[in-house]
Amino acid sequence: MKVIPTEIPDVLIIEPTVFGDERGFFFESFNQRRFFELTGLSVDFVQDNHSQSAKNVLRGLHYQIQQPQGKLVRVVQGVVFDVAVDIRRSSPTFGKYVGVELSANNKRMVWIPPGFAHGFVVMSEVAEFLYKTTDYWVPGFERSIAWNDPSIGIDWPIEGVPTLSEKDRLSKLLSDAECFI
């Protein structure tokens, strides 16, 4: 496994060591001991989630204001553009984002720590997205920031308006959102 830093030091790209031959491939998608050795982060995942979305579906930018979740995200089918936005007001990178292409082919993962909003848009015809979380999903604590908030300025690789859920259409701007201290 290889850890690649990003412009926001707390967000990490994880590249697994992949063993492949004519039969296919194998890799460890998560090893807690190795993750700690390479990142210094001791994480306990309590929930795994799996979603499937069609091309141009944008999910996010989601977070939980209480019981914030750290997430280890990856794609097992297709391609997405994955985004993490720092929403910790005391952080020097508050309002900044990291965007990474994740795909079944590159097998990259992204560590998104608690205190970040998260979203992705599907670039392939379909994508299956898996993620581990460090806390449980609680609908009453879930919040959403507008995917197209001009103060964040995410350069989404899409043409036109993405397909959004009703919740995401009603998202708030960062300036009006509940954030972390």
N, C-alpha and C positions, 0 to 999 in steps of 0.2 A: 504494500500500500504506500502511496505517495501523497503527501499533503502539499497543496499549492495555496499560498496566501493570496488574498484579494486586496483590492483598494481599501476595504474595510477590514482591519485585522481580525475581527471576531468571526467573520464569515470565511469559511474554508472550503476549497474544492478538494475532494478526495478522489484519487485515481487508484482503483484496486489493481493488484497484480493479477493479470489474466493469463491462464494457462490454456492454450488452444492447440488443436491439431485437426486432422481431417475428420475427426468424430464430432467436433464442436468445441466448447470451451467450459472452463470452470473458474470461479473466483469466489473468495469469501466476500460477501457483501457487507458483513460487519463482524468485527472481532473486538470486543470491549477492551481487552488487554492491549492490543496493538493500537487501537484508537487512542487510548490514554498515553501510551509511549510516544506517539507521534504528535499529539496535540496538547497533552497535559490536562485534558478535560476528562473528568469522571462523570459519565452520564448513565442514567438508568432509564431505558425506554420502557414505557408502560402500554403503548398502543401502537399498532400498525394500521395504516390506512392504504386503500387501493382505489384509485379512480380511473375511469376511462372517459375520454373526451374526444370530440370531433375537431377537425381543423377549424382554426380561428376562435375556438372557445377560450375565453380568458377567465380564470378563476383567481379572485383576489382583489385587492391586497388584504389578506386576513390576519388576524391576531386575536389573542384573548387578553383582556385588560387585567383580569385576575387569573391565577393559575396559568401564567404564560408558558408557552410550549417551545422547547428547543426542538428542531426538526432535522432529521437526516433524510434527504430527498433524493430520488433517482427515477429514471425512466426505464421500463422494461420492454416497451413497444413504442416506436415512433420517435418524434423529436419535439421538445418544448424549449421555449425560452423562459428560464426560471429567474425570479427576481426576489431579492431580500432588501427591505428598506429599514434603515435604522430609525426607530421611533423612540429612542431614549433621549429625552430633552437635555440631559446633562452630558451627552456624548459629543465629542468634537466632530463626529460624522452624522449628527442628527439630520434627518431629511435626505441623506445620500443613499444611493442604492448600488447594488452589485447585480449585474445580469450575466447569466451563464447559459450556454446552450447545453442541454442534457439530452442524451439520446440512448437508444438501445445499443447503438454501435459504439459510442465512445465510453459507455458504462461509467461515466463520471457521476459523482454524488456531490451534494452541497450540504455542509453543516450550517444551519441557520439557528443562532442562539436565541434564547428568550429575549424579548425586548425588540424584536423585529417583526414587521409586517411581511407577509409572504404571498406571492402570486406567480402564476405562469400562464403562458399562452401556447396553444398547440400549433405547431408549424407543419406537421405531417397530416395525412388524411385522418389518422386516428392516433391517439397516444394513451398508453397506460402508465400511470404515475403512482409510485409507491413511496410512502414516507413513514418513518418512525417518529414518535413524539415522546417527550419527557414528562408530559402531564396529560391528563384526560381531557377530552373535548367537553366543554360545558356551554351549551347554546346561549345561556344568559350572559356569559362573559365575552362572547364572540363580538368582534368589531370588524369594520371594513373601511379601508381608505380608498378613495377613488383611484382607479387604475390610470387615469389620465390627468392627475393633479399636476398643474403646470409648475408648482413650486418644487416638485420632485423631478419632473422632466424625464421620465423613463422613455427610452428610445425603443419602443416595442417593434419587433420586426413583423408588422402586419400592414395590410392595406385595408382602408375603410374602417368601419366600426366592428369590433369583435362581438361575438355572441356572449352575452352576460346573463347571470341569474338576476332575478328581481332584487335580491339583497345587494348584489354588486352594483346594480344600476342606481341604488339609493345610497351608496357609500358617501362618506363625508370627505371633505378636503382635509389634508394634514393639519392645517391651521385651526380647524374646528373639531378635530378628533381627540379622543382621550388618548393620551400617550403615557409612557413610563417616565419616571423622574430621571 
